[in-house]
Amino acid sequence: MRVMRIAQLANFVGPSSGGMRVAIEAMGEGYVAAGHERMLVIPGPEDSCQETGQGLIVTIRSPRVSSAYRMVARPWQAQRALEEFAPTSIECSDKMTLASAARWAARTGVGSVLFSHERLDDMVAGWMRHRVDISPMVGVLDRHLAKLFDRVVVTSRYSAGEFANTEASLRRVPLGVDLETFCPGAGRVPGGIPVTGRPLRLCLVGRLSHEKSPDLAVATAVELHRRGVPVELHVFGGGPDEGELRELVQDAPVYFHGFVADRAELAGRIASCDISLSVCPTETFGLAVLEALACGTPVVTADEGGAHELVDVGSGEAGPPDPASLADAVMRLASRLGDGQRRAARHRAEGYTWQATVDAMIAIHAEVAELAGLRG
């Protein structure tokens, strides 16, 4: 086996980051476990370089762009780290400042992979609440990125749509889930939600920010409460929209638990619920969906976006992205809840392993490294 040196680069990765951080860490650990060398370059409060059991972690001092995220403003420092590490390929999980590393890779005979964790056109539109049509600008950027990188990796058919009108060499690689931590038995660990009476227990896991559409999940719970359905919604996550969401709640039984850093505790809380809501119509994949399914908790999604691709008729329901339709989907799913439904949810998640993701990514890295070698 040829030992590769894989450099991962990412912006917007912090202590309370969600799916992207989990994916980068899981893939990086997989690369090292397979015998390859790995370096991760991320923004942080100060410059640092740390040798760990999972490879070299390089932090570049970077300004905050929100309360939770930083973005590298000096991409040449990332290139300096790349020069010292001398990778055989790079994996860039950023379409902004760090994407310039692809030019460095092309100059130095190194393969390059863009890992597209978000569908930029719909995500930015959601964040801006559709005030401006940004699709022409995003289209220009995507065509530029398609030419810069040897391969573009997407996680779903929905996310592939962003690059439909480009010349990108696309590969679709679904993400995985930690099937040991997230499991039906997790509901018995400390941190599970105690049963108070027997309302239908819903959960929402994720960052409370516009582009994630948490308002849709909260509005769905409010609609169910308005209909007289005994229901609770437990929200696990924080973000800039929390205050606005609390106002939306009115007198509905919605409980905000904040960000849960411990993955085992989070699994216990999800497993203690009857249904998970993952209703963002612009979600490119939906790790929270897989984590809920792995816990045996069926999921309601919007009938648009990448999350919908993860749920089949046995493991959940879907509806148009409006509160009334999603409330209808919850009621359809609630009518057939039981041990069979929970087993079906778990079975669905078992089709998505991190090992399969890592194996696919290693093959892509070998492909682009060979391509770079042929270019000389």
N, C-alpha and C positions, 0 to 999 in steps of 0.2 A: 504494500500500500504506500502510495506517495503521501508524505506528510505535507499538508498545506498550511499556510500561515494566513488566517482569515482575520481581517480587520472589520469590525462593526462600528458604524458611526451613527449617532442619533441625537437629535434635539428633542426638547420637550419631554425629557425623562427626569422625573423627580421622585421623592420618597412616597408621594401619594398618587403617582401615575398608575394607570390601569393596565389595559390590555397590551399596549405596545411594550411597556417595560417587562411584563410577564413573558411576552413572546421573545424579546431579545435575549432575556436571561435564559429561557429554556433552550433556545437554539444555541447560544454560546456554550452552555453546559454540555449540550449534545456534541458540539464540535470537539470539545476537550475530551469527553468520554470516548470519542471515536479515534483519539490519538493525534488530533490536529492542534496547532497552536492558535491562540485567539487573543486579540486585543479589542477592547471596547473603548470608544472615545465618546464622552458625553459632556454636557455643560454642568457647571457646578459653581458654588460660591467662591472657590479658589482653585488655583492650579495644583494638581497633584498627580502622582503616578504610583500605583500600588500593584505589587505582584501578589496574585491570589491563586487559590487552587483552581479557579475557573479562568485563569489567564491574566493578562495585564489590563488594569483599569486606569485609563487616563482621563482626568477631569480638567476641563478648560474653564478658567474663570470667565463667567458670562453674566450679562445683565438679565434681570427678571423681565419677562414680558407679561406676566400675570402673577397672582399671588402664589400659584402652584408651579409655574414653569419658567425655565430659563432657555435662552437661545444663544448659540455660539455666534459672537459678533466678529471674531477674529479667525476665520476659517484657515488662514495660513498656519495657525498653531496646530490645527488638526493635521495638516499636510506635513508639518515638521515631525509629528509623532509617527505618521505613516513612513516617512523616510527612515526613521530610526528602527521601526519594526520590520520594514521590508516585506510587506505581505505578498502573497501570490494572488490574492484577490481581495476586493473590498465589498462590503455589504452596507449600503447607505439607507437608513430608515428616515430620510429627511429629503424634502423637495425644495428646501430653502437654502440656507447658507452653506451647509455641508455638502450639497450636491456638487459643488465645484471640485470635490475630491475626484470625481470621474475624469476631469481633465488631467489631473495629476496622474491618475492611473493609466490613461491613454498614452501620456508622454513617457512613462517609465516601464511600459510593457507589463502592466498589471491588469487582471480581469476586473470587471466592475458589474455589480448587481444593485439595482434600485429595488428596495422592498417597499411596496406601496401599502402602507397601513391604513390609509384613509382615501376616500374619494374626494379630492380637493374641491371640485366644483360644487357638489351638494353640501359638503361640510361647511365651506365658507358662506354659502348662501344661507344655511341654517344659522350659523353664528351671527350673520348680519341681519337675520330675520327677513331675508328676501327684499331688502331695500334697494339693492342694485343687482343688475344682471352681470355677473362676473364670468360667465361661461366663455366669452371670447378671450379674455385675459388668461383664464386657466388653460384654454385650448392651446394658446401660444406656448405657455410654460410646458405643457405636457409634450408637445411636439419637440421642444428643445430637449427635455429630459430623455425622450425616446432615442434621440440621436447621441446623447452623451453616454448612456449606459449600454453595456453589452447585452444585458438581460433586464427585463422588468418583471418582478414577481408580484402577483396579486393573489388575494386569498379567496375570492368568490367570483361568480359570473357577474354579479352586480359591480364589483370594484373594477373588473376588466373593462367595463363600459367607458371609463374615463379615458382610456387609451384607444378607443375604437377608431378614431380618425388620425392616428399617428402610425409611424412605421416601427413601433416598439416590437422587440422580440419578446413576446409575453410568455410567462409560465404561471400556471395556477397551482398554488401550494396551500391547501387548507392548514390552519393552525391546529394545535392539539389541546389536550386538557390533562391535568394531573389527576388520574383516575384513582390514585391512592388517597390523596387528601380530600378530594371531592367525591364522596360516596354516600349512599343512602344511610349508612350507619353513623355518619357524621352528626346527625341530629341528636345523638345521645351524649355528645361531648358538652362540657360547660360552655355556656354562651348561646345555647339554643333558646328559642323564644318560648316562654311558658304559656301554656294554654289557659286563657281566661275566658270561660264559657266555651263556645265553639263557633266563633265566626269563621268565615272563609279567610284564610291567611294568605295575603299576597306579599310579594317582596319586589323591590326595585334595587338593583345593584349597579352602581356606576357614578360617574362624575356628574354633578348637578350643574350643567352648563348648556347653553342654548343648543349647540350642535348635537347634543345627545338626546334632545327632546324629553327631558324628565317631566315637563309639564303635561305631556300626553298620558304618562302613567298615573300621575297624581289626579288629573282630570277624570281618568277612567275610574279610579277609586271613588272620587266624589260623585260621579254619575251612578255607580252601583249603590252608594249610600243613599242618594236621592231616590232611587227606586225601592228603597226599603230592604235591600239585601244586607244581611249581617256580614260585615266585611271589615278587615283591618289591612292597611298597607304599611309595611315596614321598609323604610328607606335606608340603605347602607351606602353611604357616600357623602361627600361634601362638594362644595363648589360655589361659584359666584351667584347662582340662581336660587340658593336656598331660601333667602328672605322672601323672594317673589313666590316661591312654591308654598311657603307657609301661609301666605295670604290667600292663595288659591284654595287651600284646604277647607276653609270655613269651619264647619262643625263636624266634618268627616273624621273618622278614626284613622289618621295618618300619623305615623311615628317616625321621627328623624333620629337615627342612631349614629350618624356621622361616619367617617371613614374607618373601616375595620382593617387594620394593618395585618393582623395575624390571619394567615390563610386558613388554618384549621378552624379557628373560631368563626370565620366567615362561612366556611362550609357547613358548620353546625347550624348556623342561623338560616342559611338557605334551605337545608334539609328539613328544618322545622316548619317550613311554609308549605302551603298546598299548591300554589301557582306562582311562578316568577313572571314578571312583566318586563319584556325587552322590546319596546314598541317604537324605537327610533327608526323612521323610514329611510334614513341615510347611513345606517350602520353598515360598514363594509364587510364585517365578519360577525363578531359577537362572541368574544370569549366568555362573557357572562352567561350567554345562552348555554354553551357547552358545560360550564361549571354547574349551572342549575340542573341540567339534564343528568349530569354525572351523579348528582346528589339524589336522583330519582324524583326531582321536582319538575313537572311539566311546565311548558313555557307558552305564553301568548306573545306573538310578535305582530308587527305591522305586516301587511301583505306586500310590502315593498322593501327593497334593500337586501343586504347580504345575510342578516340574521334570519330572515324568512327561509333561506336555503338550508338552514341547519335543522329545521323542525319538520317532521313528517306527521301524517295523520295520527300515528300512534303516540307521539310524544308531545303534542301540543295543538294549538289553534292559531289562527291568524285572522286579521280583519283590516279594513281600510284604516288609515291613520287619523281617526277622529274618535273622541271619547265614547260616543254612543255605540259605534260599530265595535270598538275594542271591548266595551262592557258586554256586548252581545257575545263576543268570542269567549270572554271569561265565563259567562253563564253556560255556553255550550260545553266548554271544557269541564266546568264544575259538575255538570250533570253526569259525567262518566268517570269521575275521580275514583281511584281505588288502587289496590296493590298491583293490578295488571297495568294500570297507567304508569305507575312509578317504575315498574320493571321495564316497560317500553321506553321510558325516558332514559333510563340507565343504558339500555341496549343501544339506543341511538348514539349516546356519547361515546360508547366503546369503539365506535367506528372512527374516532378521531384521536390518534395518539401523537404525543410529541416525537416519538421515535420515527414515525412515518414522515413528519414534518422535517426533522433533522436529516433523515436519509435523502429526501428530495432536495433539500438545500445543499447538502454536501455534493450531490451529483451536479447541481447547477454550478457550484463553485469550481469543481473540477473541469467542467465544460468551459467556463470563461477563462480559467487559468491556461488551459490548452489553447484556446483561441488567441489569448494574448501572446503566448509563446510562438504561435504561427505568424503573428504580425511582426515578430522580431523585436 
